[in-house]
Amino acid sequence: MLALLLGVAVAVGEQHNPHWRLPVREGVLPTLTVVDDTLDAAPERVALIVQDAREYAAKYLT
């Protein structure tokens, strides 16, 4: 299986990548790129990506 990594900048540069979150599906790893104040600027979006990563791990890595 080839995993496609999707880098997501939730706070900075979002205008360049409107697809900041994809549906959880096998082979697409939820990832998060943290720059400067990402954690402070968009904590709710960071939490969603972490939630997606936990869901991915439960479904496809156990």
Secondary structure as the mmCIF struct_conf table of DSSP 4:
data_model
#
loop_
_struct_conf.conf_type_id
_struct_conf.id
_struct_conf.beg_label_comp_id
_struct_conf.beg_label_asym_id
_struct_conf.beg_label_seq_id
_struct_conf.end_label_comp_id
_struct_conf.end_label_asym_id
_struct_conf.end_label_seq_id
HELX_LH_PP_P HELX_LH_PP_P1 LEU A 2 ALA A 3
STRN STRN1 LEU A 4 LEU A 6
STRN STRN2 ALA A 9 ALA A 9
BEND BEND1 VAL A 10 GLY A 13
HELX_RH_3T_P HELX_RH_3T_P1 GLU A 14 HIS A 16
BEND BEND2 PRO A 18 PRO A 18
STRN STRN3 ARG A 25 ARG A 25
TURN_TY1_P TURN_TY1_P1 GLU A 26 GLY A 27
STRN STRN4 VAL A 28 PRO A 30
STRN STRN5 THR A 33 THR A 33
TURN_TY1_P TURN_TY1_P2 ASP A 36 ASP A 37
HELX_RH_AL_P HELX_RH_AL_P1 THR A 38 ALA A 41
HELX_RH_AL_P HELX_RH_AL_P2 PRO A 43 TYR A 60
#
